[in-house]
Amino acid sequence: MQIILVRHGRPDHAAANWSTPKNMKAWVERYNAAEVVAAERPDSLVELAGSVGVVVCSSLQRCIESRSHLECDCCEVPDPVFAEPHLPYPNWGLPLLPSRLWRLAFRTAWFFGFASHTEHIRESTERASAAADRLIELAEARESVLLMGHKIMNALIARQLRQRGWKGPALPLLTGYWQPSRYTKA
């Protein structure tokens, strides 16, 4: 059996380079609304998607759109269980710093329990467990499944799969857009 976790395509996101913490809300909204850069999709991913038993995706637009570029028969309904936990942010009006710095700081803080305007890491971990259950169920029924997902949620799902005896990369966080991470179990 095989489960393949793929990170969605790169969003064409022209967001502000500088932001206050409170304005990261607008950054997140623009990121969520951005279309993906389909021209960057590797042809090998289309072949991979065509070779698996089923292709599923998160309910967030960038994953739905990325899955549509795989040119596969995607009959599964996008599922919010696979969705990325949104970036947390506080309601501070200052200071104005690079958006990249805020993203790194707030996502790191999220891993330590900061959850302002988003779900707590415990909830995301529980959802990742349910997502792993769903992917295993699909892999058992169809022999293989490809998930068009997200960087953080794919990492949380991968951890759940590895805890259940699946073999694959420990850190799928290191993969880029459109890149697959394979998990197998005999």
C-alpha positions in Angstrom: 0.0 0.0 0.0 1.1 3.5 -0.7 0.1 7.0 0.5 1.6 10.0 -1.3 1.4 13.4 0.2 1.9 16.3 -2.2 2.2 20.0 -1.4 -0.1 22.2 -3.5 1.3 24.4 -6.3 2.9 27.8 -5.5 0.3 30.5 -5.0 0.7 33.5 -7.2 0.6 35.7 -4.1 1.5 39.4 -4.5 1.3 40.3 -0.8 2.8 43.2 1.0 6.5 42.6 1.9 6.0 44.5 5.2 3.2 44.1 7.7 2.0 44.7 11.2 0.9 41.6 13.1 -2.8 42.7 12.9 -2.5 43.1 9.1 -1.3 39.5 8.7 -5.0 38.7 8.5 -5.2 40.4 5.1 -2.0 38.5 4.1 -3.6 35.2 5.0 -6.8 36.1 3.1 -4.8 37.1 -0.1 -2.8 33.9 0.2 -5.9 31.8 0.5 -7.5 33.6 -2.5 -4.4 33.4 -4.8 -4.4 31.1 -7.8 -1.6 28.6 -8.2 1.1 28.8 -10.8 0.1 25.8 -12.9 3.1 26.2 -15.3 5.4 25.0 -12.5 3.6 21.7 -12.1 6.0 18.8 -13.1 4.7 16.5 -15.8 5.9 13.6 -13.7 3.2 14.5 -11.1 0.5 14.1 -13.7 1.8 10.6 -14.4 2.0 9.8 -10.7 -1.6 11.0 -10.1 -2.7 8.8 -13.1 -1.1 5.8 -11.5 -2.8 5.8 -8.1 -6.1 4.4 -7.0 -7.6 7.7 -5.9 -6.6 11.4 -5.6 -8.0 13.5 -2.7 -7.4 17.0 -1.6 -8.0 19.7 1.0 -11.0 21.9 0.9 -8.8 25.0 0.5 -8.9 26.6 -3.0 -5.1 26.2 -3.7 -5.4 22.5 -3.2 -8.6 22.1 -5.3 -7.0 24.1 -8.1 -3.7 22.2 -7.8 -5.6 18.9 -8.0 -7.5 20.1 -11.1 -4.1 20.5 -12.8 -3.3 16.8 -12.4 -5.6 15.9 -15.2 -6.9 12.9 -13.3 -10.4 11.6 -12.7 -10.9 13.2 -9.3 -14.3 12.1 -8.0 -13.6 12.5 -4.3 -15.1 15.7 -2.7 -12.5 18.1 -1.2 -12.2 17.4 2.5 -11.6 20.0 5.2 -9.9 17.3 7.4 -6.9 17.8 5.1 -6.9 21.7 5.3 -4.0 23.7 6.6 -4.3 25.3 10.0 -4.3 29.0 9.3 -1.5 31.2 10.3 -2.1 32.7 13.8 -1.6 36.4 14.4 -2.1 38.8 17.3 -4.1 42.0 17.2 -1.1 44.3 17.6 -0.9 47.4 15.4 2.9 47.6 15.6 5.7 47.0 14.7 5.9 47.0 11.0 8.3 44.2 10.0 8.8 42.0 7.0 5.8 39.7 6.4 8.2 36.7 6.1 9.5 37.4 9.6 6.0 37.5 11.0 5.1 34.2 9.2 8.1 32.5 10.6 7.5 33.9 14.1 3.8 33.2 14.3 4.0 29.7 12.8 6.8 28.8 15.2 4.7 30.2 18.1 1.8 28.1 16.8 3.8 25.0 17.3 4.2 26.1 21.0 0.5 26.7 21.5 -0.2 30.2 20.2 -3.5 30.0 18.4 -5.0 33.5 18.0 -7.5 33.5 15.1 -6.9 29.8 14.3 -7.2 26.3 15.7 -4.8 25.1 18.4 -2.0 22.7 17.4 -3.8 20.0 19.6 -6.9 20.3 17.3 -4.8 20.2 14.2 -3.0 17.1 15.5 -6.3 15.4 16.2 -7.5 16.4 12.7 -4.2 15.0 11.3 -4.9 11.7 13.1 -8.4 11.6 11.5 -6.8 12.5 8.1 -4.3 9.6 8.5 -7.2 7.2 9.3 -9.0 8.4 6.1 -5.9 8.0 3.9 -5.2 4.5 5.3 -8.8 3.5 4.7 -8.5 4.7 1.1 -5.1 3.0 0.6 -6.5 -0.3 1.9 -9.5 0.0 -0.4 -7.6 1.2 -3.5 -4.0 0.1 -2.8 -2.7 3.7 -3.3 -3.9 7.3 -2.6 -2.5 10.7 -3.4 -3.3 13.7 -1.2 -3.0 17.2 -2.6 -2.4 18.9 0.7 -0.4 21.5 2.6 3.1 21.9 4.1 2.2 21.9 7.8 -0.8 19.5 7.6 1.1 17.0 5.4 3.9 17.0 8.1 1.4 16.4 10.8 -0.2 13.6 8.8 3.2 12.1 8.0 4.0 11.9 11.7 0.7 10.0 12.3 1.5 7.6 9.4 5.0 6.9 10.8 3.6 6.3 14.3 1.3 3.7 12.7 4.2 1.8 11.0 4.3 3.5 7.6 7.7 4.0 6.1 8.5 7.4 4.5 10.3 10.7 5.1 10.3 12.0 8.6 10.3 15.7 7.5 8.1 16.3 4.5 8.3 20.0 5.5 11.5 20.1 3.5 9.7 19.4 0.2 8.7 22.2 -2.1 5.6 23.0 -4.0 4.2 20.2 -6.2 6.6 17.7 -4.5 5.5 14.3 -3.4 6.5 12.4 -0.2 5.8 8.6 -0.4 4.7 6.5 2.6 4.5 2.7 2.2 3.3 -0.3 4.2 3.4 -3.9 3.3 
